[in-house]
Amino acid sequence: MIDCFFFVFGLAIGSFINCLVYRLNHGLSPFYGRSFCPECKHQLVWFDNIPLLSFILLGGRCRYCQKKIGLHYPLVELGAGILTLSIFTFQFSLYNLLIIYALIAIFLSDFLYMTIPDAIVYPAIGLTFLFRFRVGMMVDVLVAGLGAAAFFLGLVFLTKGRGMGRGDVKLAGLMGFILGYPKIIVALYFAFLTGALVGVILILLNKKSLNTQIPFGPFLVLGTLVSMFWGEIIWAKSLALLLLKF
């Protein structure tokens, strides 16, 4: 029953994240006003807003205009539900839950709109500093955050903003403050590896060209999540493999 509660709670938070990201990227207040269809702007009733279930019952279409509902809506709700249950099971704390939700919102915003909102990143950084101050700020965390941000800032200048954006710089700093060293290395390696693989696949499929910008924030978020759960194990096994070679 407790697992079910946390999963359903995560679904509800995922629904809010969908609303939050849409409203932040359209100049609307995330806390004021009724939910509405993004296509026809018709206000939604409560039974159109049941996380995951409404999408299934409506057949993935708006009740009023019959336009398709974006697949990201149920996927974000489902992802938030699974991650909430995972945090409850393995690394439960209010801080971890809030950071996970912030990362999901950043992933969605950059994926859909190629933006990493300050309204999400800065509170997440502030929350992380409060958490680190409470448990004792570690030098490795500060170095990891500033080092990751400085590295990405260098990439911004080298690519003149075409390869990376300033939002990626802030997100990299947040990642470092969350993960510390050496888990930030695992997260960045995973992000660059998966980003490169997806980019190559999209180019081979003629979905993108070499000059097309691909949002990197989602890969950074995925790298952060992987490192949060398995970073220490991956780092230890990687070091063991390197030692075997030498």
N, C-alpha and C positions, 0 to 999 in steps of 0.2 A: 504493500500500500504506500509506503514512504517513497519507494522508487517511482511508482506511478504518479504520485503527487509532484515530485521534482521534474519528471518528464513533461507533465501537463503544464506545470509552471513555466518551464522552458519554452514550450510551444507558445504560450501567451506572451512571453518576453520577445520571442521571435516576431510575433505579429506587431508588437510595438516598435521593434527595430525597423521593420519594413516601413511603417508609418513615419518614424523619425527620419530615416534617410531620405524618403521622398520629400518630406516637408522642408528639411534643411536645404535641399538642392533646388527648391522652388520658392524660396523666400517666405515660407509659411511658418507659423508657430507650431512646434511639435506638441504643445500641451493644450492648445485651444482649438475648438472647432470639432465638428462631427466628421467621422470618416466618410469618404466619398470615392466613387469610381474615378480613376485618373482619366478615363476616356470621355465619359458622358457627364461627369461631375455630379451625378445623382447621389444624394445622401444614402448611406447604407444603413439598414436596420440591424439589430443586434444579431439575428440569426444568419446574416450574411458575413458576420465577422468572427465566427467561431474558428479558431486556429486549425488549420489543416482540414477539418471536417467540412467546412463551408465550401472550400475549393472542390472537394470530391463530390459533394451533393449538387453543386451548381455545374458540374461537368467542366470546370475550368473556364467558365464564361460568366460575364456580368449578367445578373438577373434582368437588368433594365435595357442595356444596349446590345447585349449578346456578343460584345467584343471579348476576345480571349484575355484571360487574366494571366499576367506574367508568371512563368514557371518559377521564377525566383521567390515568389511569395510563399508557396508551400515548402520549398527547399530550405529557405531561411528559417522558417518555423520548425521544420524537422531537425535541421542542424542545431538550432538553439536548444531544442529538447534533448537531443543526444548529448551535446556538450554539457548541459546542465546536469544531466544524470551522471556523466563521466566525472565531472568535478565533485559531485556529491559522493561518488563511489571511491575515488582515488585521492583527491587533493582538496577536500572540502574546506572552504573559507569564504566569507563574504567578499573579501578582496578578489579572490580568484574568479568568483562568479561575475563580478562587475567588470573585471578586465576582459574576461571572455566575451561578454556582451559588447564591450567597446570594440574589440577586435572584429567581431561579426559585423558591426555597423560600418567599420572602416573598410572591410572587405567588400561589402555590398555597395557602398558609395563609390569606391574607386572602380569597381567592376561595371557599374551602370553608368556613372557620370564622370569617371576619371577625376574625382575630387577626393581629398582626404580632409574632411572638415575640421577646422580648428576647434569647433564646439565639441568635438569628440576627443581629439588628440590631447588638447591642453588639460581638460579635467582628468583624463586617464593618467597623464604624467603627474599631475598634482596628487592624485590618489596613490600612485605608486610611491611618490616621495613620502607621503604620510605613512604608508605601510612600512617602508624601509626605515623611517625614523623611529617608528614604534618598535620594530624588531632589532634595530641597530643598523644604521647605514654602513654598508660594506664598501670598501674601496674598489673592489672588483666590479661592483654594480655601477658605480659612478664612472669608472674608466670605460666600462663596456658601453654605457650609454653615450658618453661624449665621443668616444672613439668611433662608434658606429655612425653617429651623426656627422662627424668630421669627414669620415670616409665617403659618405653619400654626398656631402656638400662639395667635396672634391670632384665627384662624378658629375654633379650639376654644372660646375664650371668647365670641366673638360668637354662635356657634350653640349655646352651652351643651352642647357635646359631641354634639349631634345631627347636625351636618353633617360634622365631622371628629373623629377620635379621637386620643389621645396617641400611638398607634402611628404614625399618619401624620406627626406632628411629628418623631419619631425618624427615620422613613424619609426625610422631606424633608431633614433634616440630613445623613444619609448620602449622599443624592443630590448635595447641594452639595459635599461633601468629595470625592466621586468625580469630578464633572464640572467644578467650578469655574465661573467666569464667562467667557464668556456662555452656555456650553452648558446651565447650569442653567435659564436663561430658556426655551430651546428645549424642554427636558424638561417644565417645568411648563406651558407653553402647550399642548404636545401632550396632556398628561395631562388638563387641564381641558377642552380641546376634545373629545377622544374620550369623556371621562366624560359631558359634557353631551349629546353626540350619542346615546350608548348609552342614557342615562337617558330621553331624549325618546322614542326608539324603543320602549323597554320600556313606557313609559306609554301610548303610542299603541296598542300591541299588548295592552294590559290585563294585562301581566305584572307590572307594578309600579304603585304609586300614588305621589302626591307625598309621602306620609308614610313610605314604605318606604325603609329605609336600603340603600344600594348600596355595597359595599366599594370604596374609592377606591385602595387599595394597588396592585391590578393595573394601573390606569391610570398610576400613578406609576412603576411598574416598566417598563411599555411605553415611557413617555416617556424614562426613563433609557437604555434600550437603543437607542432611536432616536437619542438625542443622543450616546451613546457612539460610534456608527458614523458618523452623518451630521450631528452637531450643528454643526460648524464650517461645513460647506457650506450648511446651511439658514440659519444666522445670516448668512453672507456674502450669500447671495441675497436674504434678507429686507431687509438693509440697502440693497442695490443697488436693490430695488424702491421702498423709501422715499425714497431719494435722487432717483430718477427722478420721483417725484410732486412733489417740491419743487424 
